[in-house]
Amino acid sequence: MIASLTRAMIALQLLMLSGLAIAMVRLGWLGWWSALMASATLLLSVRAAIIFNNYLLSGALRQRMHDGSQVPLPQLAARVLQEFWWSMMCWFRLFPVGRPFFEAAGDYGNLPVLMLHGYGANSGFWRPLSRRLRQAGVSHAAIDLEPVLGGLDDYAPLIAQAVDRLCRDCGSERVILLCHSMGGLAARAWLRACGTDRVACVITLGTPHYGSELASYGVGINARQMRPPSADAPGWLGELDAAEDAALRALFVSVYSRHDNIVSPQGSSVLPGARHIAFDLIGHVALGFDPEVHEQVLAEIISARQSR
C-alpha cells in the first residue's frame, strides 16, 4: 500500500513540477533548465521545511547532550541534514519499491531477526540495514504492517504468521524482533495477544513507548493510539502499559535519540524495566540508517544469540 501510494505521490509531484516549469517558461520568467531547477528547489524546500518544523514542534533543538552541555550547532546542522537526506531516500527510493523480504544467511538453527517498520513506512525502510545483517551472517525478514491506518492490534496476526514462518524457515523456536518507531508498539501489542514464548529479544529504535505529541498531527487509528496517555485518559498506551509485567519488559532494549524530531517528549522512548541505549543528535528516521546505530543493533543481536 505504501509503495503504491509513494509511487502515485512521486508521479503527482513530477506533474506539478512540470506544470510549474511550463508556466514559468511561458510567462517568460525563466528558460527551461532554470525553470526545472527552480521547481525542484521549491519541492526540496517544502520537504526541508516540514522536517525542520518537526524539530521545532518536538523540542529536539532544545535538548542537551548526554553530558548536559549545549548542542554544538555545526554538529546539529549536520544531523538535521542527515535526517533530511534519509527522509528523502525513504520517500523517493526505498518506499516506492519496498516489499516484504526474507534473507537467509546460512545460519540455520540460530536466532533470526524479524523487522517491523514504523508509521507511514514499509519494509523498504530496512534495506540498508539488511545489507549489514547479511554481511554479518544473520538471517532476517521484514514485513509490511497493513492496513496502513489500522489499529496497532490489527498487526498482531501478521506478526504471528511472520514469526511462525521465520522460525520454520530458519530452524529456530524463537526470533529477535527489531522495530522502528510504531513497529515497537505493534510488537508489544502482539506480545500482549500471543505471549513471549517465541521471542528472545525485542530491540526498538525510536519507539514512542509512551506516545508522542506529534501523533496528534497523524491520521488513522494507529496515530490516535500513539497519543500520550494521561491519568484521566489512559487510552490504548495506558492499557498496554498496565497489561505488561517485569518478565516481558526485560526482553526489551530501547535504542533512542535524545534529539529525536518525531518522538516528543524524547523520554517517551524510556520503557521501565527495559535496557536503554541513548544516542545524541540522531534524527528519528536516521536511527534506521546511522552506521553507529547499525553496529549497536548488530552487537545486541549477537549478544542475544550468545545468551540463548
C-alpha positions as a LaTeX table, in Angstrom:
\begin{tabular}{lrrr}
\hline
Residue & $x$ (\AA) & $y$ (\AA) & $z$ (\AA) \\
\hline
Met1 & 0.00 & 0.00 & 0.00 \\
Ile2 & 2.73 & 2.49 & 0.98 \\
Ala3 & 4.73 & 1.51 & $-2.11$ \\
Ser4 & 1.77 & 2.27 & $-4.39$ \\
Leu5 & 1.00 & 5.48 & $-2.51$ \\
Thr6 & 4.55 & 6.81 & $-2.74$ \\
Arg7 & 4.76 & 5.99 & $-6.45$ \\
Ala8 & 1.49 & 7.85 & $-7.02$ \\
Met9 & 2.70 & 10.81 & $-4.99$ \\
Ile10 & 6.01 & 10.93 & $-6.89$ \\
Ala11 & 4.11 & 10.91 & $-10.19$ \\
Leu12 & 1.84 & 13.69 & $-8.95$ \\
Gln13 & 4.80 & 15.77 & $-7.78$ \\
Leu14 & 6.54 & 15.33 & $-11.14$ \\
Leu15 & 3.40 & 16.52 & $-12.91$ \\
Met16 & 3.19 & 19.53 & $-10.63$ \\
Leu17 & 6.87 & 20.35 & $-11.16$ \\
Ser18 & 6.45 & 20.06 & $-14.92$ \\
Gly19 & 3.37 & 22.27 & $-14.87$ \\
Leu20 & 5.13 & 24.89 & $-12.75$ \\
Ala21 & 8.17 & 24.85 & $-15.05$ \\
Ile22 & 5.98 & 25.21 & $-18.15$ \\
Ala23 & 4.16 & 28.14 & $-16.57$ \\
Met24 & 7.42 & 29.94 & $-15.74$ \\
Val25 & 8.73 & 29.43 & $-19.28$ \\
Arg26 & 5.52 & 30.64 & $-20.96$ \\
Leu27 & 5.44 & 33.69 & $-18.73$ \\
Gly28 & 8.97 & 34.45 & $-19.83$ \\
Trp29 & 10.37 & 34.34 & $-16.30$ \\
Leu30 & 12.97 & 31.64 & $-16.90$ \\
Gly31 & 14.40 & 29.32 & $-19.51$ \\
Trp32 & 13.61 & 25.61 & $-19.48$ \\
Trp33 & 16.62 & 24.49 & $-17.48$ \\
Ser34 & 16.31 & 27.27 & $-14.92$ \\
Ala35 & 12.57 & 26.67 & $-14.60$ \\
Leu36 & 13.08 & 22.96 & $-13.91$ \\
Met37 & 15.77 & 23.72 & $-11.33$ \\
Ala38 & 13.55 & 26.30 & $-9.64$ \\
Ser39 & 10.65 & 23.83 & $-9.47$ \\
Ala40 & 12.84 & 21.10 & $-7.99$ \\
Thr41 & 14.29 & 23.55 & $-5.46$ \\
Leu42 & 10.79 & 24.52 & $-4.40$ \\
Leu43 & 9.88 & 20.86 & $-3.81$ \\
Leu44 & 13.03 & 20.22 & $-1.77$ \\
Ser45 & 12.45 & 23.40 & 0.22 \\
Val46 & 8.94 & 22.34 & 1.17 \\
Arg47 & 10.12 & 18.93 & 2.38 \\
Ala48 & 13.05 & 20.50 & 4.25 \\
Ala49 & 10.64 & 22.93 & 5.93 \\
Ile50 & 8.43 & 20.05 & 7.08 \\
Ile51 & 11.39 & 18.28 & 8.68 \\
Phe52 & 12.69 & 21.44 & 10.34 \\
Asn53 & 9.19 & 22.16 & 11.64 \\
Asn54 & 9.17 & 18.70 & 13.22 \\
Tyr55 & 12.38 & 19.60 & 15.04 \\
Leu56 & 10.68 & 22.72 & 16.37 \\
Leu57 & 7.42 & 21.00 & 17.36 \\
Ser58 & 9.21 & 18.11 & 19.09 \\
Gly59 & 11.51 & 20.34 & 21.12 \\
Ala60 & 14.51 & 18.40 & 19.82 \\
Leu61 & 16.51 & 21.58 & 19.24 \\
Arg62 & 16.29 & 22.42 & 22.95 \\
Gln63 & 17.61 & 19.09 & 24.21 \\
Arg64 & 21.11 & 18.89 & 25.67 \\
Met65 & 23.85 & 16.37 & 25.05 \\
His66 & 24.41 & 13.32 & 27.27 \\
Asp67 & 26.81 & 15.31 & 29.48 \\
Gly68 & 24.39 & 18.22 & 29.90 \\
Ser69 & 26.25 & 20.50 & 27.53 \\
Gln70 & 24.71 & 22.63 & 24.81 \\
Val71 & 24.39 & 21.09 & 21.37 \\
Pro72 & 27.21 & 22.23 & 19.05 \\
Leu73 & 25.41 & 24.00 & 16.21 \\
Pro74 & 27.61 & 22.65 & 13.38 \\
Gln75 & 27.02 & 19.08 & 14.55 \\
Leu76 & 23.29 & 19.70 & 14.92 \\
Ala77 & 23.10 & 21.19 & 11.43 \\
Ala78 & 24.89 & 18.16 & 10.01 \\
Arg79 & 22.48 & 15.80 & 11.75 \\
Val80 & 19.44 & 17.73 & 10.53 \\
Leu81 & 20.82 & 17.35 & 7.00 \\
Gln82 & 21.30 & 13.63 & 7.69 \\
Glu83 & 17.65 & 13.36 & 8.70 \\
Phe84 & 16.59 & 15.25 & 5.58 \\
Trp85 & 18.72 & 13.00 & 3.36 \\
Trp86 & 17.36 & 9.74 & 4.73 \\
Ser87 & 13.79 & 11.02 & 4.70 \\
Met88 & 14.21 & 11.82 & 1.01 \\
Met89 & 15.84 & 8.44 & 0.36 \\
Cys90 & 12.93 & 6.67 & 2.04 \\
Trp91 & 10.26 & 8.56 & 0.15 \\
Phe92 & 11.83 & 8.57 & $-3.30$ \\
Arg93 & 13.89 & 5.38 & $-3.37$ \\
Leu94 & 13.20 & 2.83 & $-0.63$ \\
Phe95 & 9.43 & 3.01 & $-0.08$ \\
Pro96 & 8.32 & 3.02 & $-3.75$ \\
Val97 & 9.93 & $-0.39$ & $-4.32$ \\
Gly98 & 9.58 & $-1.75$ & $-0.80$ \\
Arg99 & 8.07 & $-5.19$ & $-0.36$ \\
Pro100 & 8.33 & $-7.93$ & 2.30 \\
Phe101 & 11.51 & $-9.97$ & 2.05 \\
Phe102 & 13.43 & $-12.85$ & 3.61 \\
Glu103 & 17.22 & $-13.12$ & 3.59 \\
Ala104 & 18.72 & $-16.49$ & 4.52 \\
Ala105 & 22.33 & $-16.17$ & 5.65 \\
Gly106 & 23.39 & $-19.78$ & 6.15 \\
Asp107 & 22.97 & $-19.67$ & 9.93 \\
Tyr108 & 20.26 & $-22.34$ & 10.18 \\
Gly109 & 19.29 & $-23.06$ & 13.78 \\
Asn110 & 20.32 & $-19.65$ & 15.08 \\
Leu111 & 18.01 & $-16.83$ & 16.15 \\
Pro112 & 16.66 & $-14.97$ & 13.08 \\
Val113 & 15.54 & $-11.34$ & 13.10 \\
Leu114 & 12.06 & $-10.09$ & 12.18 \\
Met115 & 11.98 & $-6.38$ & 11.32 \\
Leu116 & 8.91 & $-4.19$ & 11.86 \\
His117 & 8.78 & $-0.71$ & 10.31 \\
Gly118 & 7.17 & 2.45 & 11.65 \\
Tyr119 & 4.19 & 4.66 & 10.84 \\
Gly120 & 3.80 & 5.61 & 7.20 \\
Ala121 & 6.65 & 3.32 & 6.12 \\
Asn122 & 7.06 & $-0.15$ & 4.68 \\
Ser123 & 9.64 & $-2.94$ & 4.59 \\
Gly124 & 11.79 & $-0.92$ & 2.19 \\
Phe125 & 12.93 & 1.05 & 5.25 \\
Trp126 & 15.13 & $-1.88$ & 6.28 \\
Arg127 & 17.06 & $-2.45$ & 3.05 \\
Pro128 & 20.32 & $-0.67$ & 4.08 \\
Leu129 & 20.39 & $-2.44$ & 7.46 \\
Ser130 & 19.50 & $-5.70$ & 5.70 \\
Arg131 & 22.80 & $-5.50$ & 3.80 \\
Arg132 & 24.68 & $-5.12$ & 7.08 \\
Leu133 & 22.90 & $-8.11$ & 8.62 \\
Arg134 & 23.55 & $-10.20$ & 5.54 \\
Gln135 & 27.26 & $-9.36$ & 5.72 \\
Ala136 & 27.25 & $-10.44$ & 9.36 \\
Gly137 & 25.58 & $-13.77$ & 8.53 \\
Val138 & 22.25 & $-13.03$ & 10.23 \\
Ser139 & 19.07 & $-14.42$ & 8.66 \\
His140 & 16.27 & $-11.89$ & 8.74 \\
Ala141 & 12.91 & $-10.91$ & 7.29 \\
Ala142 & 10.78 & $-7.79$ & 7.02 \\
Ile143 & 7.02 & $-7.48$ & 6.63 \\
Asp144 & 4.59 & $-4.68$ & 5.79 \\
Leu145 & 2.25 & $-3.69$ & 8.61 \\
Glu146 & $-1.15$ & $-3.22$ & 7.00 \\
Pro147 & $-3.75$ & $-1.79$ & 6.91 \\
Val148 & $-1.65$ & 1.36 & 6.86 \\
Leu149 & $-4.06$ & 3.36 & 9.03 \\
Gly150 & $-5.39$ & 0.41 & 11.03 \\
Gly151 & $-5.21$ & $-0.20$ & 14.75 \\
Leu152 & $-1.99$ & $-1.47$ & 16.31 \\
Asp153 & $-3.73$ & $-4.65$ & 17.46 \\
Asp154 & $-4.61$ & $-5.39$ & 13.83 \\
Tyr155 & $-0.95$ & $-6.13$ & 13.14 \\
Ala156 & $-0.70$ & $-8.94$ & 15.69 \\
Pro157 & $-1.92$ & $-11.71$ & 13.30 \\
Leu158 & 0.56 & $-10.55$ & 10.63 \\
Ile159 & 3.42 & $-10.64$ & 13.13 \\
Ala160 & 2.35 & $-14.04$ & 14.43 \\
Gln161 & 2.33 & $-15.50$ & 10.92 \\
Ala162 & 5.71 & $-13.97$ & 10.12 \\
Val163 & 7.25 & $-15.32$ & 13.32 \\
Asp164 & 5.94 & $-18.82$ & 12.63 \\
Arg165 & 7.25 & $-18.72$ & 9.06 \\
Leu166 & 10.64 & $-17.33$ & 10.04 \\
Cys167 & 11.11 & $-19.90$ & 12.80 \\
Arg168 & 10.19 & $-22.69$ & 10.41 \\
Asp169 & 12.48 & $-21.48$ & 7.63 \\
Cys170 & 15.42 & $-20.87$ & 9.98 \\
Gly171 & 15.06 & $-23.90$ & 12.26 \\
Ser172 & 14.59 & $-21.80$ & 15.39 \\
Glu173 & 12.00 & $-21.78$ & 18.14 \\
Arg174 & 12.34 & $-18.06$ & 18.78 \\
Val175 & 13.14 & $-14.81$ & 16.99 \\
Ile176 & 14.64 & $-11.43$ & 17.70 \\
Leu177 & 12.31 & $-8.53$ & 16.90 \\
Leu178 & 13.88 & $-5.35$ & 15.52 \\
Cys179 & 11.40 & $-2.48$ & 15.40 \\
His180 & 11.46 & 1.14 & 14.34 \\
Ser181 & 9.09 & 3.67 & 15.89 \\
Met182 & 5.48 & 2.40 & 15.70 \\
Gly183 & 6.80 & $-1.10$ & 14.97 \\
Gly184 & 7.84 & $-1.39$ & 18.60 \\
Leu185 & 4.28 & $-0.73$ & 19.74 \\
Ala186 & 2.98 & $-3.28$ & 17.23 \\
Ala187 & 5.42 & $-5.79$ & 18.72 \\
Arg188 & 4.13 & $-5.04$ & 22.22 \\
Ala189 & 0.54 & $-5.49$ & 21.00 \\
Trp190 & 1.47 & $-8.87$ & 19.56 \\
Leu191 & 3.23 & $-9.91$ & 22.78 \\
Arg192 & 0.14 & $-8.96$ & 24.76 \\
Ala193 & $-2.00$ & $-11.11$ & 22.47 \\
Cys194 & 0.30 & $-14.10$ & 22.00 \\
Gly195 & 2.76 & $-14.17$ & 24.88 \\
Thr196 & 6.56 & $-14.19$ & 24.97 \\
Asp197 & 7.40 & $-17.81$ & 24.17 \\
Arg198 & 8.57 & $-17.09$ & 20.61 \\
Val199 & 10.76 & $-14.06$ & 21.40 \\
Ala200 & 14.35 & $-13.93$ & 22.64 \\
Cys201 & 14.78 & $-10.15$ & 22.48 \\
Val202 & 12.99 & $-7.02$ & 21.24 \\
Ile203 & 15.14 & $-4.13$ & 20.01 \\
Thr204 & 13.27 & $-0.89$ & 19.43 \\
Leu205 & 14.63 & 2.14 & 17.59 \\
Gly206 & 12.95 & 5.43 & 18.43 \\
Thr207 & 9.74 & 3.79 & 19.62 \\
Pro208 & 7.41 & 6.20 & 21.46 \\
His209 & 6.58 & 3.72 & 24.21 \\
Tyr210 & 4.57 & 6.40 & 26.00 \\
Gly211 & 3.36 & 8.20 & 22.92 \\
Ser212 & 4.34 & 11.32 & 21.03 \\
Glu213 & 2.70 & 14.73 & 20.94 \\
Leu214 & 3.26 & 14.79 & 17.18 \\
Ala215 & 0.90 & 11.82 & 16.82 \\
Ser216 & $-1.91$ & 14.37 & 17.06 \\
Tyr217 & $-0.94$ & 15.50 & 13.55 \\
Gly218 & $-1.21$ & 11.98 & 12.13 \\
Val219 & $-4.24$ & 10.25 & 10.66 \\
Gly220 & $-5.58$ & 6.78 & 11.28 \\
Ile221 & $-6.42$ & 4.61 & 14.27 \\
Asn222 & $-2.74$ & 3.85 & 14.89 \\
Ala223 & $-1.88$ & 7.57 & 15.07 \\
Arg224 & $-4.61$ & 8.15 & 17.65 \\
Gln225 & $-3.35$ & 5.20 & 19.68 \\
Met226 & 0.13 & 6.75 & 19.79 \\
Arg227 & $-1.02$ & 9.90 & 21.55 \\
Pro228 & 0.47 & 10.22 & 25.06 \\
Pro229 & $-1.70$ & 8.76 & 27.83 \\
Ser230 & $-2.81$ & 10.75 & 30.84 \\
Ala231 & $-4.30$ & 9.94 & 34.22 \\
Asp232 & $-7.75$ & 10.98 & 33.01 \\
Ala233 & $-7.43$ & 9.32 & 29.60 \\
Pro234 & $-5.00$ & 6.38 & 29.65 \\
Gly235 & $-6.01$ & 5.37 & 26.14 \\
Trp236 & $-4.52$ & 2.46 & 24.25 \\
Leu237 & $-0.99$ & 3.05 & 25.51 \\
Gly238 & $-2.13$ & 3.18 & 29.12 \\
Glu239 & $-3.99$ & $-0.10$ & 28.75 \\
Leu240 & $-0.95$ & $-1.69$ & 27.10 \\
Asp241 & 1.32 & $-0.47$ & 29.89 \\
Ala242 & $-0.96$ & $-1.95$ & 32.55 \\
Ala243 & $-1.01$ & $-5.34$ & 30.82 \\
Glu244 & 2.78 & $-5.87$ & 30.88 \\
Asp245 & 4.89 & $-7.45$ & 33.58 \\
Ala246 & 8.57 & $-7.33$ & 34.51 \\
Ala247 & 9.42 & $-10.51$ & 32.59 \\
Leu248 & 8.09 & $-9.06$ & 29.35 \\
Arg249 & 9.84 & $-5.72$ & 29.84 \\
Ala250 & 13.15 & $-7.48$ & 30.47 \\
Leu251 & 13.09 & $-8.65$ & 26.84 \\
Phe252 & 13.33 & $-5.07$ & 25.56 \\
Val253 & 16.30 & $-2.97$ & 24.53 \\
Ser254 & 15.18 & 0.57 & 23.73 \\
Val255 & 17.58 & 2.44 & 21.46 \\
Tyr256 & 16.65 & 6.09 & 21.09 \\
Ser257 & 17.95 & 9.58 & 20.44 \\
Arg258 & 17.89 & 12.50 & 22.85 \\
His259 & 17.27 & 14.68 & 19.80 \\
Asp260 & 14.53 & 12.67 & 18.11 \\
Asn261 & 12.45 & 15.01 & 15.94 \\
Ile262 & 9.29 & 12.89 & 15.97 \\
Val263 & 9.12 & 11.32 & 19.44 \\
Ser264 & 8.07 & 14.12 & 21.80 \\
Pro265 & 8.91 & 14.19 & 24.61 \\
Gln266 & 12.06 & 12.25 & 23.75 \\
Gly267 & 11.91 & 10.50 & 27.12 \\
Ser268 & 8.82 & 8.67 & 25.87 \\
Ser269 & 11.21 & 6.05 & 24.48 \\
Val270 & 12.24 & 5.12 & 28.03 \\
Leu271 & 10.36 & 1.93 & 28.92 \\
Pro272 & 10.60 & 0.97 & 32.62 \\
Gly273 & 12.10 & $-2.47$ & 33.05 \\
Ala274 & 13.86 & $-2.39$ & 29.67 \\
Arg275 & 17.52 & $-1.72$ & 28.94 \\
His276 & 18.19 & 1.64 & 27.31 \\
Ile277 & 20.84 & 2.91 & 24.89 \\
Ala278 & 20.66 & 6.62 & 24.11 \\
Phe279 & 22.38 & 8.49 & 21.29 \\
Asp280 & 22.85 & 12.19 & 20.74 \\
Leu281 & 21.76 & 14.23 & 17.71 \\
Ile282 & 20.41 & 11.40 & 15.52 \\
Gly283 & 17.03 & 12.11 & 13.93 \\
His284 & 14.03 & 9.80 & 14.02 \\
Val285 & 14.31 & 8.38 & 10.50 \\
Ala286 & 18.12 & 8.36 & 10.62 \\
Leu287 & 18.05 & 5.92 & 13.55 \\
Gly288 & 17.40 & 3.21 & 10.97 \\
Phe289 & 20.40 & 4.18 & 8.84 \\
Asp290 & 23.13 & 5.60 & 11.07 \\
Pro291 & 26.28 & 3.39 & 10.99 \\
Glu292 & 26.82 & 3.72 & 14.74 \\
Val293 & 23.26 & 2.58 & 15.41 \\
His294 & 23.72 & $-0.31$ & 12.97 \\
Glu295 & 26.76 & $-1.52$ & 14.88 \\
Gln296 & 24.89 & $-1.25$ & 18.18 \\
Val297 & 21.96 & $-3.23$ & 16.77 \\
Leu298 & 24.31 & $-5.91$ & 15.48 \\
Ala299 & 26.01 & $-6.11$ & 18.87 \\
Glu300 & 22.62 & $-6.60$ & 20.56 \\
Ile301 & 21.70 & $-9.35$ & 18.08 \\
Ile302 & 24.99 & $-11.15$ & 18.66 \\
Ser303 & 24.58 & $-10.82$ & 22.42 \\
Ala304 & 21.06 & $-12.27$ & 22.29 \\
Arg305 & 22.31 & $-15.20$ & 20.21 \\
Gln306 & 25.20 & $-15.90$ & 22.57 \\
Ser307 & 23.00 & $-15.82$ & 25.66 \\
Arg308 & 20.42 & $-18.10$ & 24.08 \\
\hline
\end{tabular}
